Each structure stands twice: as C-alpha cells, then as structure tokens.
Amino acid sequence: MKKRLFLLGMSITGLVAIPCALVGSTYTSGEARTVKNAEDVTYKISSTLPSQITLVDMLTSAKAGDVVDVKVSYDASKVNLKSILVNGKRAAKVSTTNYYFVMPSEDVVISADCIIEGDYTITNASEENGIILQGLPEDKVQAGDEISFKVLQQAGSHYAFTGDLSISYLDAEQVTKTVDYELSDEVYTFVMPAANVTITAQTEERLFKVDEVNYGADENGEGGTDLISTIYATAPDSTKEESITYKKAAVVGSTIRVTFVSYVDEVIPTGVEIVETGEKYMIEEGETDVSFVLPAHDVTLRPLAEANYVPFTLQASEHLTPKVYIKNEAGEYEELTTLEAVPGTMLYLTAESSDAENYYLGKYTGTYLGYSGTSTISSYKFELNEDGYYEYEMENEEEITLIPLEYGRQTPELNNSSNITLSLYLKEGETYTPINSFIGEQDVYIKAESSDPSKYSVRTITIEYTDLDQSYNPDRTVEPELQDDGYYKFTSVVSGTDYVISVTEQNDALLEGYPCLGEYALKNVYSSYSSFGETSVGKALTISTNGEVDFGGTKEYVVSTDATKEDATGFLQCDTRVLAYGPNIVFSSFKFSSLISNDNYFGVKTRNENATYSWSSVSVDDADGAKQQLYQGFETIDGVTTPICLGYYKYTESDGELHLDGVELKDAEGNVISMPTDESATFSADVYVDGVKVATVTYDSASWTWTNVE
C-alpha cells in the first residue's frame, strides 16, 4: 500500500502576489506512485505561495520517497492558478485545488505559477527626498493599466532628481523585477503588472555655490582686503558643522556661519552681504560671527566693515607742547584735531618749546596697555624724517600715549692732558665764538692748544656721551674730524647727554729717527699662532684702522709719517718709550705686561696664506750679567722651512736696546746661518749688526752663552 502524506492547513500571509513563471518538468496523474529505495532522512517543506492562495493540511517535513499531497484553496475569480511548483517544478495535478509530489532528497519550497488579478499599489520611494510623482492615480490600479507621471522637485528640498528612475516589484520568490517604461517630453509611461510596484527616483544632495569676495574689491571681485576667515556649513537635519572655505558649496537649507580674521587692524568687520540679492546679515552685539540659511541659489559673500579709529593721547612736558599731523592728498602736513587714527595711518609728531634756546625736542616715545600692564612702544617705531617730524605708524593697541622727550642744553666735561688744553667754539662764517655749552644738532668746534707745540702734539681727541635714542648700548665714543685750520669738528646729537671730551698727547721728540710703516702695518700684522686680521691679531693685542693698539686694556697708537713705504721700519709708541719693529718680523707674543720684558718684540710682514710661522728664541746672560734675548722667525711652505728674520734685545734692569735690522748669524767661515729649530748638541755663531761683529753665541747642550766683542 503506497504511503500518502497530507499537508497540514496553514495560511501564509504577508507575501506579495505576483505572476509566476512556468518552469521545469511536470508530474502527471498517470505516473507510478510506488516509492522505491525510500530513505529514513527527513527534509523540510516550506512555502512562498502568495497570500491569495492558502495551503490546506500543510506538512513541514517528509522523508525522501514519500508522496506528499498538496491541497490549496483560493478565490478562482481573482486567482488564475496554473500549477503548484515544487522547487520550481510542476507538481502532479489532481484537480484545481489538489496536487501531489514525491519528496526528493532535499528541502523543498512550495510556490505557484499563477496570475492574481485585483487592486495594486504604486509607492513613491523618493518622497522623503522631495520628489513629487505628478499624475499618479490616487487609488489602487489594475494589472495591465497604463500609468503616466512626471517627476517634479519639491520647492526648498535639499535633494535634486538626477534623471535616473526605476520601477520595480517582487516576484513569488521575492526576487526584485523591473518594469520597462518610456520617456517622452518628461512624461514617464509604463504598464502596471499584477503586483505592487515601487518607483524610485535617484537623487543627490542639492548643492549651491558659496563664494566670497574681499572687502573693498572692485566690480570684478579683484583686490580689496580678505576679511573672511572661515565659512562653515551645517546640513539640514544634521548637527555636524564642517568648513566649506575651500569646497565653496553647501546643501540648500544648510546653516552657513561666517567667521572673520583678527589680524586686519584697519577695519572692524560688521557682517556680510549676499551680492546676488543684497541681503545683509550683521554681527549681533556680543558675537564675532554671522549665520544665515542657504537659499536655493548660488551666493557670493561680501564682508561688511567699518573703519577702525583707535584713540590716542598726547602727553606734554614742562617746556614742550606736542602736536600731531597727517599728510593730505597734496602732501601737506595738516594738524590732527581729533586724536584718533586708523591703524597703518602715518602720524607726524613734533613739539613746540616754550624756551627753545635751552630746551628742545630730543625724541618721541610712547606707551600702550599690554597684556601685563603698561608697555613701552619700541624706539625704532619713531623715526625722524627730513622735514623734522617724528613718524609713527598708528598701531591697533589700547590706551596709546605719545610722549615728546625734552632735552636741555649740554655742558660737557673737558679732560685736558698735561700739556694740551681744550676749548669749544661755534662757527658762523669764518668767525669762531667760544662757548661752554651746546644743544642738539649743532656743529661744535674744538681747539687744542699745546704748551710746547715743538714737543707736544695731539695724539687723539675722543668724545664720549650717552645717546638716549639707543635702547641697547647707549654709550657712544666718537672722534672729531680735524679741519684744515687746525680745529676739530663734531656734530652734537639731539638725544645725547653727559658729554665728556678728552685729549691724549704724544711726545714728538720720542719719534725722531723712527720712520714708520703706517697703514701697511695695520693691514698686515699677524701672529705666529693667531688668525690674521685687519682689526684683531690675537687675544691680547688689537689694532684698529685708526692706528689704535690695545693690549691689556692700555691704548697706544701707531703713528704714521709714510703710509706707503713697505720696506721701512715702523714703531709702536708707548707712554715711556718707542719700540721699533721691522718689515720682516712677525709677532711671537702679546704679553706686553712690562715694556722691558723679553716678550716685547713684534713686527709686520705681508702674509703668505700658504705658510706657517714658528719661532726659536733663547735668553742668555753675558759675562757682565746683562740679559740678552736672541730670536729668529721661520716661514714654512710645503714642508720647506726658511728663516725670515733675526733679532736680539739687549737690556738691563732700567734700559735696553732692541736690534731688529741688519742682524745676522755667521759661522766660522763667514757663512750666514740660522738658529736651530730643534735643540742641538752644539751650536756656535757670530752675531753681526750692520756688518759689524758684536758678539758670539754658543750652545753646548747644557746652556747658551753670550760673549760680547771687546
């Protein structure tokens, strides 16, 4: 007896009714219903029948080989059931409501090949994005109806229709199917299937341009000042704000927020104007930015602003009344009556003195309110122009005060030397008038009178003062310029105070018999162990271009009578004696602590930058106990060492004689030799000065011996 199973009754709801395709082979009622090789494995049975077809006696599982009866019920007036499908294949039909199939060795899904007639719906899936489907029927429609509609954009929507559209429905297997349509003159037309359909219009965010022009730009948007810092946008239905300063676009309906720069001092931003419509949005009191809702069109933002007039005050002194001017278009100075100005405006400052003979304007200064209190305006911001006005470019600061500094007549201190007396004069035409004081910016003349002009002359005159216009290192030292008539001239400084004028003298008698090397010496002095330089030749000795030599804090001077004779002998004048030097001698030491020490030999030579220099020297006593210093310089180039100079210094405790020219060492055969650069077992040589033998020097590995010629 064949085993027959019945499907338990169950109504499947919530399924969309759609036409079903005819697929696969079929079972017929005449087929054998004997089950062979039946398995004990149970497989699942499910259904995707539309809601208009109800299963009766529905089973949820069966074994492979079992005959499963399928009973259905439906309204034949609305459902045209062609067949029941099992995994897409037709089941055996007994009647219009009874079918059966043999359970395969797999799970099965029951569906139907049918046409369901009745009312169907059309859904606009893009309605939330502002899409209107104009012309759609308000009620349900029948399968086969021709449907026509237009796609419209809802006013103010921040989405826009892209032109792409789809019409779709779900078939019996819940697979999405599409419906073809025709488009003509913006009208879409399609034939309604026997299913509910969904129309989806593709949309994108509706963006509009948000551009900007500078404050004060021309009609082409060129030039002007950039006052807008950042443009932000918050999309509709969003709380996230993003910068669109560079993107320059936003969704319609977005909240636009505009911020302004803080580094433009000349103007104060007050709001923005939409160029296309003239609408203005002003900064609210207490706020620093503006906001508005982006309309459905492109906008160009122009910043609005007003001139930033910054107030300031002028502070008078006892004898000075300050005045401030600006220049008009004709370049003329006009006094500023209202003490306020836009930052960047050039102000021209002066002052009137109630006693101009004794009190005058020295400079301008000022203060402002800074972060930590009152601060001083930097001195370099006040510059005296050729018209006698102090120029000050107005700043964007609070509580600015501009202050003229009052200076009085200066009475300098005159420091005379032992034999030279100084006096001061003003000159008008060719007439000199003696004075004892002066004011700023006067040409002052100094007369130096010697008690014995044949012996004592001016070495230097120096003027020391404090320049209050210099905030860093205000102490100044200058030397006046010697005029053809013997007067020394200098110009007093407006902001100079505490003048001290000093003279140093030289004993010209000490210079007799000593021609000098002058500027050649200053530019060619160098040492054997320090860098060559025009202004500095070591740690202890410096020579400036005016001939000043500084060693150990004591200033001396190289005196020149012949600045071009490079083969001459020069000298350095000190307070008590003159030390000679020659053109072939380089410095070996800069101690100079005692003018009779053995470290005082020095000289000049044109520097060979490829050479290195060394010294060999000995200090010996002669038979009488007098101290001698013998030294020689060597120049080494590419490993070859050549002697370049020789000299000796004979001295006692109180006096000495420096020999630098014409000094030679000769051997017993009369050949010129050099001192050894290294210690030798023995050394002997005769010492000649200008061809005359003056001594013999020997070295016997123990000590040096100096023997004078009788």
C-alpha positions in Angstrom: 0.0 0.0 0.0 1.6 3.4 -1.1 2.2 5.8 1.7 0.5 9.2 1.2 1.1 12.3 3.3 -1.1 15.4 3.6 0.0 19.0 4.1 -1.3 20.5 7.3 -3.6 23.5 6.7 -1.8 26.9 7.1 -2.4 30.4 5.7 0.7 32.2 4.5 0.3 35.9 5.0 2.4 38.9 4.2 3.6 37.6 0.8 3.3 39.8 -2.3 1.2 38.3 -5.0 3.0 38.3 -8.4 2.7 36.3 -11.7 4.7 33.0 -11.6 6.8 31.7 -14.5 6.3 28.2 -15.9 9.5 26.3 -15.1 10.8 22.7 -15.1 9.2 19.2 -16.0 5.8 18.1 -14.6 4.2 15.2 -12.8 1.0 13.7 -14.3 -1.7 11.7 -12.6 -0.9 8.7 -14.6 2.6 8.3 -13.2 3.6 5.4 -11.0 3.2 6.3 -7.3 5.3 3.4 -5.9 8.2 4.6 -3.8 11.5 2.8 -4.3 14.6 2.9 -2.1 12.9 5.2 0.4 15.2 6.8 2.9 14.8 7.5 6.5 16.2 11.0 6.3 13.6 13.8 6.8 13.7 17.0 4.8 12.0 20.4 5.3 8.9 21.7 3.5 8.2 25.5 3.2 6.1 27.7 1.1 6.3 31.1 -0.8 2.7 31.0 -2.0 1.0 34.4 -2.3 -1.5 35.4 0.4 -4.4 34.8 -2.1 -3.6 31.1 -2.1 -4.0 29.1 1.2 -2.4 25.7 1.9 -4.6 23.0 3.5 -3.2 20.2 5.7 0.4 21.7 5.4 3.3 19.4 6.3 6.6 20.9 7.5 8.8 17.8 6.6 8.8 14.4 4.9 11.2 11.5 4.1 12.7 11.1 0.7 10.3 9.0 -1.5 7.2 9.9 0.4 4.2 11.0 -1.7 3.1 14.4 -0.4 -0.4 15.7 -1.2 -0.8 19.5 -1.6 -4.2 20.9 -1.1 -4.9 24.7 -1.7 -7.9 27.0 -1.5 -8.3 30.4 -3.3 -10.8 32.7 -4.9 -10.9 31.5 -8.5 -12.5 34.8 -9.6 -9.2 36.6 -8.7 -6.6 33.9 -9.0 -5.8 32.0 -12.1 -3.7 29.1 -10.7 -1.9 27.3 -13.5 0.2 24.9 -11.3 1.7 24.3 -7.9 5.6 24.3 -8.1 7.9 22.3 -6.0 11.4 23.7 -6.1 10.4 25.3 -9.4 9.0 22.1 -11.0 5.3 21.4 -11.5 3.6 19.1 -9.0 1.2 16.4 -10.2 -2.3 17.9 -10.6 -5.3 16.0 -9.4 -7.7 18.9 -9.5 -7.6 22.7 -9.4 -7.1 22.5 -5.7 -5.3 19.2 -5.2 -1.7 18.4 -6.2 1.0 15.9 -5.1 4.7 15.2 -5.5 7.3 12.7 -4.4 9.6 14.1 -1.7 13.1 14.4 -3.1 16.3 14.0 -1.1 16.4 17.7 -0.3 14.4 20.5 1.3 11.6 21.8 -0.9 9.8 25.2 -1.3 6.2 25.2 -2.5 5.3 28.1 -4.9 2.7 28.7 -7.6 2.5 29.5 -11.3 -0.4 31.9 -11.2 -1.9 35.2 -12.2 -3.6 37.1 -9.4 -6.0 39.8 -10.6 -7.2 42.7 -8.4 -6.1 46.1 -7.0 -2.4 47.0 -6.8 -0.5 49.9 -5.3 2.2 52.3 -6.5 4.7 53.6 -3.9 6.9 56.7 -4.3 10.1 55.7 -2.6 11.8 59.1 -3.0 9.0 61.2 -1.4 11.2 61.9 1.6 13.9 63.4 -0.6 11.4 66.0 -2.0 10.4 64.1 -5.2 6.8 64.5 -6.4 5.4 62.0 -9.0 2.8 64.1 -10.7 -0.1 62.3 -12.4 -0.1 59.0 -10.5 -3.6 57.6 -9.7 -4.7 58.4 -6.2 -6.4 54.9 -5.8 -5.2 51.4 -6.5 -4.8 50.3 -10.1 -5.5 47.2 -12.0 -2.9 45.0 -13.7 -2.4 46.0 -17.3 -3.3 49.7 -16.7 -1.1 52.2 -18.5 0.4 54.6 -15.9 1.9 58.0 -16.8 3.6 60.6 -14.5 6.1 63.4 -14.3 9.0 63.8 -11.8 8.9 67.1 -10.0 11.2 68.7 -7.4 9.6 69.9 -4.2 10.4 73.6 -3.5 13.1 74.0 -0.9 14.2 70.4 -0.9 17.9 69.9 -0.4 17.9 66.9 -2.8 17.7 67.1 -6.6 16.5 64.5 -9.2 19.4 63.1 -11.2 17.3 61.9 -14.1 17.7 58.2 -13.3 14.5 56.3 -12.3 13.5 52.7 -11.7 10.1 50.9 -11.4 10.3 47.5 -9.6 8.2 44.8 -7.8 8.9 41.4 -6.1 8.1 38.2 -7.8 6.9 35.0 -6.0 10.5 34.1 -5.0 10.9 37.6 -3.5 13.3 38.5 -6.3 13.2 42.1 -7.5 12.0 42.6 -11.0 11.9 45.8 -13.0 9.3 47.2 -15.3 10.2 48.9 -18.5 9.0 52.4 -19.2 9.0 55.0 -21.9 10.0 58.7 -21.5 8.7 61.4 -23.8 8.5 65.1 -23.0 9.5 64.5 -19.4 6.5 62.0 -19.1 7.2 58.5 -17.9 4.8 55.7 -19.0 4.6 52.0 -18.0 2.1 49.1 -17.9 1.1 48.0 -14.5 2.0 44.4 -13.7 -0.1 42.2 -11.4 1.9 43.3 -8.4 2.5 46.3 -6.2 5.3 48.4 -7.7 7.8 50.9 -6.2 9.0 53.9 -8.2 12.5 55.1 -7.1 13.8 58.4 -8.4 17.6 58.7 -7.9 18.5 61.9 -6.0 21.6 63.7 -4.9 22.2 66.5 -2.4 21.2 69.8 -3.9 24.4 71.9 -3.7 24.8 75.6 -4.3 28.0 77.6 -4.5 29.0 79.7 -1.5 31.8 82.0 -2.8 33.4 85.2 -1.4 35.0 88.4 -2.4 37.3 90.7 -0.5 36.2 93.8 1.4 36.7 96.7 -1.0 37.0 94.5 -4.1 36.3 96.1 -7.5 33.3 95.2 -9.7 35.2 92.2 -11.0 35.9 90.9 -7.5 39.6 91.8 -7.7 41.7 93.5 -5.0 40.5 94.6 -1.6 41.2 93.1 1.8 40.5 89.5 2.9 38.3 89.8 6.0 36.6 86.4 5.9 38.4 83.7 7.9 36.3 80.5 7.6 32.9 79.6 6.2 31.1 76.7 7.9 28.0 74.8 6.9 25.6 72.6 8.9 23.4 70.5 6.6 19.6 70.3 7.3 18.7 67.7 9.9 22.4 67.5 11.0 24.3 68.8 13.9 27.8 68.3 12.3 29.4 71.6 11.2 32.1 71.4 8.5 34.3 74.0 6.9 33.4 74.8 3.3 36.1 77.6 2.9 37.8 75.7 0.1 34.9 73.4 -1.0 32.8 76.6 -1.6 29.5 74.6 -1.8 26.7 73.5 0.6 23.3 71.8 0.6 20.4 74.1 0.2 18.9 74.9 3.6 22.2 74.5 5.4 23.1 76.9 8.2 26.0 79.0 7.0 28.3 80.5 9.6 30.9 83.1 8.7 33.9 84.0 10.9 36.3 86.9 10.3 40.0 87.4 10.5 41.5 89.2 13.5 44.8 90.4 12.0 43.5 93.2 9.9 43.8 96.3 12.0 42.4 98.9 9.6 38.8 97.9 9.7 36.3 96.2 12.0 34.1 93.5 10.4 30.3 94.1 10.9 28.7 91.4 8.8 28.2 90.0 5.3 26.2 90.9 2.3 24.9 88.4 -0.3 25.9 90.0 -3.6 23.2 88.5 -5.7 20.3 89.7 -3.6 21.7 92.5 -1.5 20.6 90.7 1.7 22.7 91.7 4.7 23.4 89.7 7.9 25.0 91.8 10.6 27.1 90.7 13.6 24.9 90.7 16.7 26.1 92.5 19.8 28.5 90.3 21.8 29.0 88.0 18.8 32.0 87.7 16.5 30.4 85.9 13.5 27.2 85.8 11.5 24.8 82.9 10.4 22.1 82.5 7.8 20.2 79.7 6.0 21.5 79.0 2.5 18.8 79.7 -0.1 18.2 77.6 -3.2 20.7 79.5 -5.4 24.4 80.3 -5.5 25.6 83.1 -3.2 28.6 85.3 -3.1 29.5 86.8 0.2 31.0 90.3 0.6 32.2 91.2 4.1 30.9 94.4 5.6 33.2 96.5 7.8 33.8 100.0 9.2 37.0 101.9 9.7 38.8 101.1 13.0 39.5 104.5 14.5 41.8 104.0 17.5 42.1 106.8 20.1 45.4 108.0 21.5 46.6 110.8 23.7 49.5 113.3 23.6 51.5 114.0 26.8 53.1 117.4 27.3 56.4 118.0 29.2 57.4 121.1 31.2 58.6 123.1 28.2 57.2 121.1 25.3 53.7 121.1 23.8 53.3 118.0 21.5 51.5 118.3 18.1 50.4 115.6 15.7 49.9 115.9 11.9 48.8 113.8 8.9 49.5 114.4 5.3 46.7 115.4 2.9 46.4 114.3 -0.7 48.6 117.3 -1.7 51.4 116.0 0.6 50.9 118.9 3.0 51.0 118.5 6.8 47.6 119.0 8.4 47.3 119.1 12.2 45.0 116.4 13.5 42.4 117.9 15.7 40.7 114.6 16.8 43.2 112.3 18.5 42.2 109.1 16.8 43.5 107.3 13.7 43.1 104.1 11.7 46.0 101.7 12.3 48.5 101.9 9.5 48.0 105.7 9.2 51.3 107.6 9.4 51.3 110.2 12.1 53.8 113.1 12.1 54.9 114.3 15.5 56.6 117.4 16.6 56.6 119.7 19.6 56.8 123.5 20.4 59.2 124.6 23.1 58.4 127.5 25.5 62.2 128.1 25.8 63.8 127.0 22.5 67.2 128.3 23.4 67.6 125.9 26.3 65.0 123.1 25.8 64.2 121.2 22.7 62.6 118.0 21.4 65.1 115.2 21.7 62.9 112.3 20.5 59.5 110.7 20.8 58.5 107.7 22.8 55.1 106.2 23.9 53.2 103.6 25.9 50.3 101.3 25.4 48.3 98.9 27.5 49.8 95.4 27.0 49.0 92.0 28.4 50.9 92.6 31.6 50.2 96.3 32.1 51.6 99.4 30.5 54.3 98.7 27.9 56.8 101.0 26.1 56.5 101.4 22.3 59.7 100.4 20.7 62.0 103.3 19.9 62.6 102.2 16.3 58.9 103.0 15.6 59.6 106.7 15.9 61.8 107.8 13.0 62.9 111.4 12.4 62.2 112.4 8.7 64.0 115.1 6.7 61.2 117.6 7.5 61.9 117.4 11.2 58.9 115.3 12.1 59.0 112.1 14.0 57.0 109.5 12.0 54.9 107.0 13.8 52.6 104.4 12.1 49.4 104.1 14.1 49.0 100.7 15.8 45.9 98.8 17.0 46.6 99.0 20.7 44.7 100.2 23.7 45.5 103.4 25.7 48.2 104.6 23.4 50.1 107.7 24.7 52.7 109.5 22.6 55.3 111.4 24.6 57.8 114.0 23.5 61.1 113.7 25.4 62.5 117.1 26.5 66.3 117.7 26.3 68.2 120.6 27.7 71.5 122.4 26.9 74.6 120.2 27.4 77.7 121.4 29.3 80.5 118.9 28.5 83.3 117.9 30.8 86.7 118.8 29.2 89.6 116.5 30.2 92.9 118.2 29.3 96.2 116.4 29.1 99.3 117.6 30.9 100.5 119.8 28.1 97.3 120.3 25.9 94.2 122.4 26.8 90.8 122.1 25.1 88.2 124.8 24.4 84.8 124.8 22.5 83.5 127.1 19.8 80.6 127.7 17.4 81.4 128.9 13.9 79.4 131.4 11.9 81.0 132.1 8.5 84.7 132.4 9.3 84.2 133.6 12.9 84.7 131.3 15.9 82.7 132.2 19.1 83.8 130.5 22.3 81.1 128.5 24.2 80.9 126.3 27.2 77.6 124.5 26.3 75.6 123.5 23.2 72.2 122.0 22.2 71.4 119.1 19.9 72.4 119.1 16.2 75.0 121.8 16.5 78.4 121.8 14.8 80.8 122.2 17.6 84.5 123.0 17.1 87.3 122.0 19.5 90.6 123.9 19.7 93.6 122.0 21.2 96.4 124.3 22.4 99.8 122.9 23.3 102.1 124.3 26.0 105.1 123.5 23.7 104.0 122.9 20.1 107.5 121.9 19.1 107.4 118.9 21.5 103.8 118.0 22.4 101.0 117.4 19.9 97.6 115.8 19.9 97.5 112.1 19.6 93.7 111.7 19.8 90.7 113.6 20.9 87.7 111.4 22.0 84.1 112.4 22.7 82.1 110.1 25.0 78.4 110.6 25.6 75.1 108.7 26.2 72.7 108.5 23.3 69.2 108.2 24.9 67.8 107.3 21.5 69.6 104.0 21.6 67.8 101.4 23.9 70.7 99.0 23.5 74.3 100.0 24.4 73.6 103.8 24.5 77.2 104.7 25.4 78.9 106.2 22.4 82.5 107.2 21.6 83.4 109.3 18.6 86.4 111.2 17.4 86.1 114.7 15.9 87.3 115.5 12.4 90.5 117.6 12.1 89.8 120.7 9.9 92.3 122.4 7.6 92.5 125.3 10.0 93.5 123.1 13.0 90.1 122.9 14.7 88.4 119.6 15.4 84.7 119.4 14.4 81.8 117.2 15.6 78.0 117.4 15.5 76.1 117.1 18.7 73.4 114.5 18.9 69.8 115.6 19.7 69.4 112.8 22.2 73.0 113.0 23.5 73.7 113.7 27.2 76.6 113.7 29.7 79.3 114.6 27.2 83.0 114.1 28.1 85.7 115.4 25.7 89.2 114.1 26.4 92.6 114.7 24.7 95.7 112.4 24.8 99.1 113.8 23.8 102.2 112.4 22.3 105.8 113.4 22.8 107.0 114.0 19.3 110.6 114.1 20.5 110.4 110.3 21.0 109.7 109.8 17.4 112.8 111.3 16.0 114.9 108.8 13.9 112.0 106.3 13.6 110.3 106.3 10.2 107.2 104.1 10.3 105.1 101.6 8.3 101.7 103.3 8.9 98.6 101.7 7.2 100.8 98.9 5.8 101.4 97.8 9.4 97.7 98.0 10.3 96.7 95.7 7.4 99.5 93.2 7.6 100.1 92.4 11.2 99.6 88.9 12.3 101.0 86.4 14.8 102.6 83.1 14.6 99.7 81.4 16.4 96.6 83.5 15.8 94.5 84.5 12.8 95.5 87.4 10.7 93.1 90.3 10.7 92.9 94.0 10.0 91.2 94.8 13.3 92.3 91.9 15.5 95.5 89.9 15.7 95.2 87.9 18.8 93.6 87.7 22.3 95.8 90.3 23.9 96.5 92.8 21.1 94.2 94.6 18.7 95.0 97.2 16.2 92.1 99.3 14.8 92.1 101.1 11.4 92.7 104.5 13.1 96.0 103.2 14.4 94.9 102.4 18.0 96.6 99.5 19.6 95.0 97.9 22.7 97.0 95.5 24.9 95.9 94.6 28.4 93.4 97.4 28.4 96.1 100.1 27.7 95.5 102.0 24.5 98.5 103.1 22.4 98.7 104.3 18.8 100.7 103.5 15.7 101.8 106.8 14.3 102.3 107.2 10.5 104.5 109.6 8.5 104.8 107.4 5.5 101.9 105.0 4.8 103.2 103.5 1.6 106.9 102.7 2.2 106.5 98.9 2.8 110.2 98.3 3.4 110.6 100.9 6.1 110.9 100.4 9.9 107.9 101.2 12.0 107.3 101.7 15.7 104.7 101.5 18.4 104.7 104.4 20.7 104.0 103.7 24.4 103.9 106.0 27.3 107.6 105.7 28.2 109.5 104.6 25.1 109.3 103.7 21.5 109.7 100.1 20.4 110.9 99.6 16.9 109.9 96.9 14.5 110.9 95.8 11.0 109.0 94.6 7.9 110.3 91.0 8.2 109.3 90.3 11.8 106.1 88.6 12.9 104.6 88.7 16.4 105.6 86.0 18.7 103.9 87.1 21.9 101.4 89.7 23.1 102.1 89.9 26.8 103.3 93.5 27.0 102.9 93.4 30.7 106.3 95.1 31.1 107.9 97.3 28.4 111.3 95.8 29.2 110.2 92.2 29.2 111.6 89.7 26.7 108.1 89.4 25.2 108.0 92.8 23.6 109.4 92.1 20.1 106.9 92.4 17.3 106.6 93.5 13.7 104.9 93.1 10.4 105.2 91.0 7.2 103.0 90.5 4.2 101.1 87.4 5.0 101.5 84.3 2.9 98.3 82.3 3.4 100.1 79.0 2.4 102.7 79.4 5.1 103.0 78.6 8.7 105.3 80.5 11.1 107.4 79.5 14.1 109.9 81.0 16.5 113.2 79.9 18.0 114.5 82.1 20.9 116.9 81.9 23.8 117.6 84.1 26.7 121.2 84.3 27.9 123.4 86.4 30.2 126.7 87.9 29.0 129.9 87.9 31.0 128.8 91.1 32.7 125.5 89.7 33.7 123.5 91.7 31.2 120.4 89.9 29.9 120.2 89.1 26.2 117.3 87.9 24.1 118.1 86.2 20.8 115.2 85.1 18.5 114.5 84.2 14.9 111.4 83.7 12.8 110.8 80.8 10.3 108.4 80.5 7.4 107.4 77.0 6.3 105.8 76.4 2.9 105.1 72.9 1.6 107.4 71.4 4.2 110.4 73.7 3.4 111.4 76.0 6.3 113.1 79.3 5.6 114.4 81.8 8.1 112.7 85.2 7.7 114.1 87.4 10.4 116.6 87.6 13.2 116.9 90.0 16.1 118.2 90.4 19.6 117.3 92.5 22.6 120.0 93.7 24.9 118.7 95.3 28.1 119.4 96.0 31.7 117.0 96.5 34.5 116.4 100.1 33.6 117.3 100.4 29.9 117.5 98.4 26.8 118.3 98.4 23.1 116.2 96.5 20.6 118.1 95.3 17.5 115.8 94.3 14.6 117.5 95.4 11.4 120.8 94.1 9.9 121.2 91.3 12.4 122.9 88.2 11.1 124.4 84.9 12.4 127.6 83.7 10.7 129.7 80.6 11.1 133.5 80.5 11.4 133.8 80.6 7.6 131.6 83.7 7.4 128.6 82.0 6.0 125.2 83.3 7.1 123.4 80.6 9.2 120.2 80.2 11.1 119.4 79.3 14.7 118.4 75.7 15.2 114.7 74.9 15.2 115.4 72.0 17.5 117.8 71.5 20.3 121.3 70.6 19.0 124.2 69.1 20.7 126.4 72.1 19.8 125.9 75.4 18.2 128.2 78.4 17.6 127.7 81.6 15.7 129.0 85.1 15.5 126.4 87.9 15.8 126.7 90.7 13.3 124.8 94.0 13.3 125.0 96.0 10.1 128.1 94.0 9.2 129.9 94.6 12.5 130.5 91.6 14.8 129.1 92.4 18.2 129.0 89.1 20.0 129.4 85.3 19.9 126.7 82.9 20.9 127.2 79.2 21.7 125.2 76.2 22.9 126.9 73.2 24.5 123.8 71.1 25.2 123.7 72.5 28.7 123.3 76.2 28.3 123.6 79.2 26.0 126.5 81.6 26.3 126.7 85.2 25.0 130.1 86.8 24.7 130.3 90.4 23.7 133.1 91.6 21.4 135.5 93.8 23.3 
